[in-house]
Amino acid sequence: MSLLALLVEDDRDLSASVADYLALNQISVDHAYNGQAGLNLALENRYDVLLIDLMMPRMDGLTLCKKAGLCWKP
C-alpha cells in the first residue's frame, strides 16, 4: 500500500529534501509552497499524512489546519 502525503513548505531546498526522502520510502508527495495553495490541495484531495510548516506566506500552518477542518478539538 502506498501513502500519499501533502507537504506544505515555503523553503524550496528543505521541501526538496523532504520530498526526496519520502519518495525513497515509497511515499507519494503533493507539494505547495504557501498556505493558500496548501489549503486548496488539502480540500481537493484525500491525504494519508500532512506535513505543514507553521510560518508561511499567504496563510500560516495553524490557519490552514483550522480552515481545512484538520485541527483536533477535545
C-alpha positions, 0 to 999 in steps of 0.5 A: 500500500502506498501513502500519499502525503501533502507537504506544505513548505515555503523553503524550496531546498528543505521541501526538496529534501523532504520530498526526496526522502519520502519518495525513497520510502515509497511515499507519494508527495503533493507539494505547495509552497504557501498556505493558500495553495496548501489549503486548496490541495488539502480540500481537493484531495484525500491525504494519508499524512500532512506535513505543514510548516507553521510560518508561511506566506499567504496563510500560516500552518495553524490557519490552514489546519483550522480552515481545512477542518484538520485541527483536533478539538477535545 
